[in-house]
């Protein structure tokens, strides 16, 4: 099976979404031919984001699989 997971970090939730949607997602889908498992929608992404108090950044965890 296999897949790729990771996280995107930025100062605001909107920046996190932009990085994920414009950089991470297209790169993984095109380079590896994987499909997004989570988050499936922008709304889901915002619900999944969490604030890291250690660095004061917002974080989105993601996972792609075959």
KEBA-960150 format. One line per field, with one value per atom (N, C-alpha, C, O, CB): residue in one letter; x, y, z; atom name. Coordinates in Angstrom, 2 decimals. Glycine has a CB too. Layout:
residuo c(a; ...)
c1 c(X; ...)
c2 c(Y; ...)
c3 c(Z; ...)
atomo c(CA; ...)
# end
This chain:
residuo c(x; x; x; x; x; x; x; x; x; x; x; x; x; x; x; x; x; x; x; x; x; x; x; x; x; x; x; x; x; x; x; x; x; x; x; x; x; x; x; x; x; x; x; x; x; x; x; x; x; x; x; x; x; x; x; x; x; x; x; x; x; x; x; x; x; x; x; x; x; x; x; x; x; x; x; x; x; x; x; x; x; x; x; x; x; x; x; x; x; x; x; x; x; x; x; x; x; x; x; x; x; x; x; x; x; x; x; x; x; x; x; x; x; x; x; x; x; x; x; x; x; x; x; x; x; x; x; x; x; x; x; x; x; x; x; x; x; x; x; x; x; x; x; x; x; x; x; x; x; x; x; x; x; x; x; x; x; x; x; x; x; x; x; x; x; x; x; x; x; x; x; x; x; x; x; x; x; x; x; x; x; x; x; x; x; x; x; x; x; x; x; x; x; x; x; x; x; x; x; x; x; x; x; x; x; x; x; x; x; x; x; x; x; x; x; x; x; x; x; x; x; x; x; x; x; x; x; x; x; x; x; x; x; x; x; x; x; x; x; x; x; x; x; x; x; x; x; x; x; x; x; x; x; x; x; x; x; x; x; x; x; x; x; x; x; x; x; x; x; x; x; x; x; x; x; x; x; x; x; x; x; x; x; x; x; x; x; x; x; x; x; x; x; x; x; x; x; x; x; x; x; x; x; x; x; x; x; x; x; x; x; x; x; x; x; x; x; x; x; x; x; x; x; x; x; x; x; x; x; x)
c1 c(0.84; 0.00; 0.88; 1.35; -0.95; 1.13; 2.04; 1.36; 0.25; 3.08; 2.05; 1.53; 2.55; 3.66; 0.23; 2.14; 3.00; 2.18; 1.07; 3.58; 2.74; 2.12; 3.10; 4.31; 1.64; 2.58; 3.45; 2.64; 1.48; 4.26; 3.27; 2.58; 3.01; 4.10; 2.83; 2.14; 2.40; 2.28; 1.34; 1.41; 3.24; 3.25; 3.31; 3.99; 4.45; 2.58; 2.62; 2.07; 1.52; 1.79; 2.22; 1.80; 0.28; -0.21; 2.38; -0.47; -1.93; -2.58; -1.96; -2.42; -3.82; -4.52; -4.64; -4.54; -5.90; -4.86; -4.98; -3.67; -3.69; -5.40; -2.53; -1.23; -0.99; -0.44; -0.10; -1.42; -1.28; -2.06; -1.53; -1.78; -3.30; -4.13; -3.50; -3.45; -5.54; -3.03; -2.42; -1.21; -1.06; -2.03; -0.33; 0.85; 0.44; 0.99; 1.73; -0.53; -0.97; -1.60; -1.24; -1.96; -2.54; -3.31; -2.51; -2.75; -4.52; -1.57; -0.84; 0.54; 1.07; -0.68; 1.12; 2.46; 2.50; 2.92; 3.38; 2.06; 2.20; 1.31; 1.80; 1.85; 0.04; -0.90; -0.55; -0.45; -2.30; -0.36; -0.03; 1.29; 1.40; 0.06; 2.27; 3.57; 3.44; 3.96; 4.56; 2.77; 2.64; 1.77; 2.10; 2.05; 0.66; -0.22; 0.48; 0.36; -1.50; 1.22; 1.89; 3.13; 3.33; 2.26; 3.94; 5.21; 5.03; 5.70; 6.08; 4.13; 4.00; 2.71; 2.57; 4.07; 1.78; 0.52; -0.35; -1.11; 0.78; -0.25; -1.04; -2.30; -2.41; -0.21; -3.24; -4.52; -4.63; -4.19; -5.69; -5.22; -5.39; -6.39; -7.50; -5.85; -5.98; -6.85; -7.43; -8.62; -6.08; -6.59; -7.05; -6.11; -4.90; -7.12; -6.62; -8.02; -8.59; -7.89; -8.15; -9.81; -10.43; -10.99; -11.10; -11.52; -11.34; -11.90; -11.22; -10.53; -13.44; -11.42; -10.87; -11.45; -10.74; -11.15; -12.74; -13.39; -12.80; -12.56; -14.91; -12.56; -11.96; -10.55; -10.13; -11.92; -9.82; -8.46; -8.47; -7.67; -7.79; -9.37; -9.45; -9.83; -9.36; -10.45; -10.67; -11.05; -9.90; -9.78; -12.27; -9.05; -7.91; -6.71; -5.85; -7.50; -6.63; -5.48; -5.42; -6.43; -5.55; -4.19; -3.99; -2.85; -1.96; -3.68; -2.91; -1.94; -0.83; -1.11; -2.62; 0.42; 1.57; 2.06; 2.67; 2.71; 1.81; 2.19; 3.70; 4.16; 1.57; 4.47; 5.92; 6.53; 7.48; 6.56; 5.98; 6.54; 5.53; 5.85; 7.02; 4.30; 3.22; 2.84; 2.51; 3.65; 2.88; 2.49; 1.30; 1.04; 3.68; 0.57; -0.53; -0.01; 0.89; -1.70; -0.61; -0.11; -1.28; -2.36; 0.63; -1.05; -2.01; -1.30; -0.32; -2.64; -1.80; -1.29; -2.06; -3.27; -1.40; -1.35; -2.01; -1.53; -0.50; -1.76; -2.30; -1.92; -2.43; -3.59; -2.49; -1.54; -1.85; -1.58; -0.66; -1.01; -2.38; -2.16; -2.51; -2.98; -2.98; -2.27; -2.56; -4.01; -4.43; -1.72)
c2 c(-1.17; 0.00; 1.24; 1.63; 0.00; 1.85; 2.98; 4.32; 4.43; 2.85; 5.32; 6.66; 7.66; 7.30; 6.79; 8.90; 9.98; 10.85; 11.26; 10.81; 11.11; 12.01; 13.10; 12.96; 11.25; 14.16; 15.25; 16.36; 16.18; 15.77; 17.51; 18.66; 19.92; 20.00; 18.77; 20.90; 22.23; 23.20; 23.11; 22.61; 24.12; 25.10; 26.51; 26.76; 24.86; 27.42; 28.83; 29.67; 29.14; 29.07; 30.96; 31.88; 32.00; 32.25; 33.24; 31.82; 31.94; 30.73; 30.08; 33.25; 30.42; 29.32; 29.51; 28.55; 29.16; 30.75; 31.00; 30.70; 30.16; 32.45; 31.05; 30.75; 29.24; 28.74; 31.42; 28.53; 27.07; 26.49; 25.66; 26.46; 26.92; 26.40; 26.70; 25.82; 27.00; 27.93; 28.29; 27.42; 26.94; 29.78; 27.22; 26.38; 24.96; 24.36; 26.36; 24.42; 23.06; 22.94; 22.05; 22.62; 23.81; 23.71; 24.07; 23.50; 24.60; 25.00; 25.47; 24.83; 24.81; 26.95; 24.30; 23.74; 22.24; 21.45; 24.46; 21.87; 20.48; 19.53; 18.54; 20.37; 19.82; 18.91; 18.66; 17.50; 19.45; 19.70; 19.44; 18.67; 17.81; 20.75; 18.99; 18.32; 16.83; 16.01; 18.95; 16.46; 15.05; 14.31; 13.19; 14.90; 14.91; 14.24; 14.02; 12.95; 15.04; 15.02; 14.89; 14.02; 13.16; 16.26; 14.22; 13.50; 12.02; 11.17; 14.15; 11.72; 10.35; 9.66; 8.45; 10.34; 10.39; 9.81; 9.33; 8.37; 8.67; 9.97; 9.58; 10.42; 11.48; 9.71; 9.91; 10.59; 11.08; 10.42; 9.65; 12.23; 12.84; 12.04; 11.76; 14.30; 11.69; 11.00; 12.00; 11.95; 9.88; 12.89; 13.88; 15.08; 14.89; 13.25; 16.25; 16.68; 16.71; 17.08; 18.07; 16.33; 16.25; 17.58; 17.79; 15.23; 18.47; 19.76; 20.88; 20.65; 19.79; 22.09; 23.26; 23.35; 23.65; 24.56; 23.10; 23.17; 22.13; 22.41; 22.95; 20.93; 19.87; 20.27; 20.00; 18.53; 20.91; 21.35; 22.34; 22.23; 21.97; 23.31; 24.30; 23.65; 24.08; 25.40; 22.63; 21.94; 21.11; 20.93; 21.05; 20.61; 19.78; 20.59; 20.05; 18.88; 21.85; 22.67; 22.84; 22.90; 24.03; 22.92; 23.16; 24.16; 24.29; 21.84; 24.86; 25.91; 25.33; 24.74; 27.13; 25.49; 25.03; 26.19; 27.13; 24.50; 26.14; 27.26; 27.43; 28.51; 27.08; 26.38; 26.48; 27.45; 28.18; 25.10; 27.47; 28.34; 29.38; 30.23; 27.51; 29.32; 30.25; 30.15; 31.16; 31.68; 28.95; 28.71; 27.76; 27.02; 28.12; 27.81; 26.89; 25.70; 25.83; 27.59; 24.52; 23.27; 22.51; 22.43; 22.39; 21.94; 21.05; 19.75; 19.74; 21.69; 18.65; 17.33; 16.80; 17.00; 16.35; 16.11; 15.58; 14.16; 13.72; 16.48; 13.46; 12.10; 11.81; 12.08; 11.05; 11.27; 10.84; 9.34; 8.84; 11.63; 8.63; 7.20; 6.83; 7.66; 6.36; 5.56; 5.06; 4.71; 4.28; 3.85)
c3 c(0.00; 0.00; 0.00; -1.07; 1.21; 1.10; 1.17; 1.01; 0.50; 0.14; 1.45; 1.36; 1.88; 2.25; 2.11; 1.89; 2.38; 3.31; 2.99; 1.20; 4.46; 5.41; 5.78; 5.59; 6.66; 6.31; 6.73; 7.34; 7.72; 5.57; 7.43; 7.99; 7.27; 6.70; 9.49; 7.32; 6.78; 7.95; 8.75; 5.60; 8.05; 9.14; 8.56; 7.57; 10.09; 9.20; 8.81; 9.96; 10.93; 7.50; 9.84; 10.91; 11.06; 12.16; 10.65; 9.95; 10.03; 9.37; 8.53; 9.36; 9.75; 9.10; 7.58; 6.82; 9.71; 7.14; 5.70; 4.97; 3.87; 5.45; 5.59; 4.98; 4.92; 3.94; 5.77; 5.96; 5.97; 4.79; 4.05; 7.32; 4.63; 3.55; 2.19; 1.32; 3.62; 1.99; 0.71; 0.41; -0.71; 0.71; 1.38; 1.18; 0.80; -0.12; 2.44; 1.54; 1.27; -0.11; -0.89; 2.34; -0.41; -1.64; -2.89; -3.95; -1.55; -2.79; -3.97; -4.14; -5.25; -3.89; -3.06; -3.15; -2.86; -3.71; -2.20; -1.68; -1.23; -2.04; -2.60; 0.25; -2.11; -2.77; -4.23; -4.63; -2.67; -5.06; -6.47; -6.63; -7.50; -7.23; -5.80; -5.90; -5.63; -6.39; -4.93; -4.55; -4.20; -5.20; -5.61; -2.78; -5.61; -6.58; -7.91; -8.50; -6.79; -8.40; -9.69; -9.61; -10.47; -10.22; -8.62; -8.52; -8.19; -8.77; -7.47; -7.25; -6.77; -7.21; -7.02; -5.29; -7.79; -8.24; -7.09; -7.25; -9.16; -5.96; -4.80; -4.70; -5.30; -3.51; -3.92; -3.74; -2.30; -1.36; -4.08; -2.15; -0.84; -0.01; -0.45; -0.98; 1.20; 2.15; 3.15; 3.46; 2.89; 3.64; 4.62; 4.61; 4.56; 6.04; 4.64; 4.66; 3.25; 2.31; 5.32; 3.09; 1.77; 1.28; 0.07; 1.78; 2.18; 1.78; 2.56; 3.56; 2.01; 2.09; 2.79; 4.19; 5.15; 2.01; 4.31; 5.61; 6.56; 7.74; 5.47; 6.06; 6.88; 7.30; 8.43; 6.12; 6.40; 6.72; 7.87; 8.79; 5.49; 7.81; 8.89; 10.21; 11.27; 8.53; 10.18; 11.40; 11.96; 13.18; 11.14; 11.07; 11.49; 11.96; 12.66; 10.35; 11.60; 11.98; 13.49; 14.18; 11.29; 13.97; 15.39; 15.58; 14.74; 16.14; 16.69; 16.99; 17.87; 18.91; 17.69; 17.44; 18.21; 19.08; 18.56; 17.26; 20.38; 21.24; 21.39; 21.77; 22.58; 21.10; 21.24; 20.24; 20.56; 21.06; 19.03; 17.99; 17.51; 16.67; 16.81; 18.03; 17.67; 16.19; 15.56; 17.98; 15.64; 14.25; 14.22; 15.17; 13.43; 13.10; 12.86; 12.07; 11.24; 12.11; 12.32; 11.73; 11.12; 11.71; 12.80; 9.93; 9.30; 8.97; 8.23; 8.02; 9.53; 9.20; 8.00; 7.89; 10.42; 7.08; 5.90; 5.61; 6.12; 4.68; 4.78; 4.39; 2.97; 2.65; 5.39; 2.15; 0.79; 0.69; 1.34; -0.28; -0.11; -0.32; -1.74; -2.52; 0.67; -2.08; -3.43; -3.58; -4.65; -3.76)
atomo c(N; CA; C; O; CB; N; CA; C; O; CB; N; CA; C; O; CB; N; CA; C; O; CB; N; CA; C; O; CB; N; CA; C; O; CB; N; CA; C; O; CB; N; CA; C; O; CB; N; CA; C; O; CB; N; CA; C; O; CB; N; CA; C; O; CB; N; CA; C; O; CB; N; CA; C; O; CB; N; CA; C; O; CB; N; CA; C; O; CB; N; CA; C; O; CB; N; CA; C; O; CB; N; CA; C; O; CB; N; CA; C; O; CB; N; CA; C; O; CB; N; CA; C; O; CB; N; CA; C; O; CB; N; CA; C; O; CB; N; CA; C; O; CB; N; CA; C; O; CB; N; CA; C; O; CB; N; CA; C; O; CB; N; CA; C; O; CB; N; CA; C; O; CB; N; CA; C; O; CB; N; CA; C; O; CB; N; CA; C; O; CB; N; CA; C; O; CB; N; CA; C; O; CB; N; CA; C; O; CB; N; CA; C; O; CB; N; CA; C; O; CB; N; CA; C; O; CB; N; CA; C; O; CB; N; CA; C; O; CB; N; CA; C; O; CB; N; CA; C; O; CB; N; CA; C; O; CB; N; CA; C; O; CB; N; CA; C; O; CB; N; CA; C; O; CB; N; CA; C; O; CB; N; CA; C; O; CB; N; CA; C; O; CB; N; CA; C; O; CB; N; CA; C; O; CB; N; CA; C; O; CB; N; CA; C; O; CB; N; CA; C; O; CB; N; CA; C; O; CB; N; CA; C; O; CB; N; CA; C; O; CB; N; CA; C; O; CB; N; CA; C; O; CB; N; CA; C; O; CB; N; CA; C; O; CB; N; CA; C; O; CB; N; CA; C; O; CB; N; CA; C; O; CB; N; CA; C; O; CB; N; CA; C; O; CB)
# end
